Structures are given as structure tokens and as C-alpha cells.
Amino acid sequence: MMTLSEQQYLQQELRSSEEIRWRGRPAPELFTVDTVMSMLGGVLALAICAGWVWLAREVGWGFGLCSLPAWWGTYLLLSAPWRHRRRLRRTLLLVTTERVMLLYPGWTGRVKMEGWKLRPGLLQRYTVQEDGSGDLIFGYNMQVGSTRHTGRTVPFGLQSVPEVEHVATLIQELCKNDDDSR
């Protein structure tokens, strides 16, 4: 089921010739590699904050008040899995006759979109989990900002897609039909 803001956004975004062939929400995962790494950072930040408060006992509580932003950052890091799950619940995956779309809430709560035009070779590969969900990989980007890991690539596409094999087949058929119509 789509929210009102998603419906309004799609009314503006979809072309007149475009129709929705599949829609779904990502499988809600609580712990992913990213969220676990954030939590580990939160544990480190918690230790730093605790040390700061201990030091404030010795120096003065005014010094301890300076740690309030660090406590907020610690909360954000430790709550990453639950915030990630909430965002997934508000994310919509769509396959139309012309595009694959990802609608998700931005920082302000407004709907944002990423999209990929259907073309032959769009879907490079997909992964399947035990529950039938998985990831659709459309391509790879070079990892930027790391001198130790030159040449590493990061996949991009849709993550935690329910019924991933069905969706992958649908995308491949639509890409093939698009190629045949040219």
C-alpha cells in the first residue's frame, strides 16, 4: 500500500505511457553490515562520553555540559539499526514498463527518487537470501577516498527486494521487450 505522499509524487513523476508492473517494500532487516559498524562506533563514542563525564567530575560540570552533542551522536550511532529499519518501512520499490524506481524519505521527510531506465543489460546479477528476498545489482562504482583499496568497486541497485527472483525475471523480460520494440 502506498502512502498519500508517494501517490502524489508518482502522479507527477510517471509518464502517461508508463504503468506500474510491480511494487513492494524492502524486506525489513534490523542488522546489516552498515548498521553494525555504526553501532560499534556508538560503543566507542559511549566510552568516550563516559570518560568525558568522569573527567567532568574532576574538572567541573560545565565541562561535562560540553559533551551533550557527543551524547546525541552516540544515540544516533547506537540507534542506527532501528532508524534503518524505519526508513526501509517507508521505502517503496517499483518496476514500471519503462523504469525501475526507488522512492524513499529524505532527511526532511519529502519523497526522493532514484531511477534506472530499462535497457538491455541493466540487471547485471542478483542475490537470493533464504527467505526469497535479495539484492538486484545494476552496476558497480569505483570506491573513492581510500588509498589502500584502489580498484575496489561498490555495487549499486536495489537492496532487500522481496520476491527477488520474480522481480529479476520481470525486469529481464521488460528489458528484452524494450529492445525488441526498437
Summary of the structure (lengths in Angstrom):
residues: 182
radius of gyration: 21.4
end to end distance: 33.9
largest distance: 75.8
contacts: 487
relative contact order: 0.16
helix: 44%
strand: 25%
